Amino acid sequence: MDERDFELLITLNETKNITHAADKLFISQSSLSKRIRAIEEELGICLMLRSRQGIHFTPEGEEVLRRSIEAADQLKRMRATLDAQKDYVCGTLRAGVSINYALYALPDVLADYCQRYPRVNTHVTTDQSRKLYVQMLNGTIDVAILRGEYEWKSNKLLLSRENMCVIRLVPDKDRRLQELPYIGRNSDAESEREMGQWMHENGLHPKNYSIHVDNLSTCVEMVKRGLGWAIVPEICLKDFDGHVEPLSFANGEPFVRSTYILYTEQALKLPQVKAFVDLIRKN
């Protein structure tokens, strides 16, 4: 059975007459009778009884008719919804955002997005960039904001490139870093390698962390309390009033941290994804 059969049964119920139903459907009586027999064979039932007074649905036919009316109504509702959606952005946004970007930059952007597109179901996953990268490769998410360098053959846009900095309290700005405790933190492998390179080039070899924390915001808070120094990206320093020193490697290249947005051409065809990408690019 298909949508045409729903219309056929509903028309038969309205007219109670094969001839009148055929006229309303703009088909011949023989074609209509042939289709009724085909439906009966498909379902293995007798749909209706015919007499001089017209047609009468059997109990099984009444059940098929009821279900057909429901199905036709659902199809009508679906089309109305789809037609209405052409005028606004809706659907589900599946986005993955790195933890640090989610903490320091995403809230304002997401608030703006939800206000502009309230009919979008927004599903945001926050995690380490390397884990989100795997989800992008697997197609689990449609768009990702990652920090660091990842090979991506589809669309990849640079959102920002920020300095990595040594931070400490102002009273300690003239002291040698070797004299202060180093506050370490969990980070991805690339960032760990680059921090290690910079410290090696500058003769810094902290054998043990005075404090080791599991995230960036806690690291900054430890420095604010005068517990030592740390290497952090600029993204987390909006409310930090201590001494900040942007870093460079021995070859003169600045020590920076890049943030990218990754997506595919297929995902960009989804209005809710395109709206998100466009909004991120403007911020």
Order of alpha helices (4+ residues) and beta strands (2+ residues): alpha-alpha-alpha-beta-beta-alpha-beta-alpha-alpha-beta-alpha-beta-beta-beta-alpha-beta-alpha-beta-beta-beta-alpha-alpha
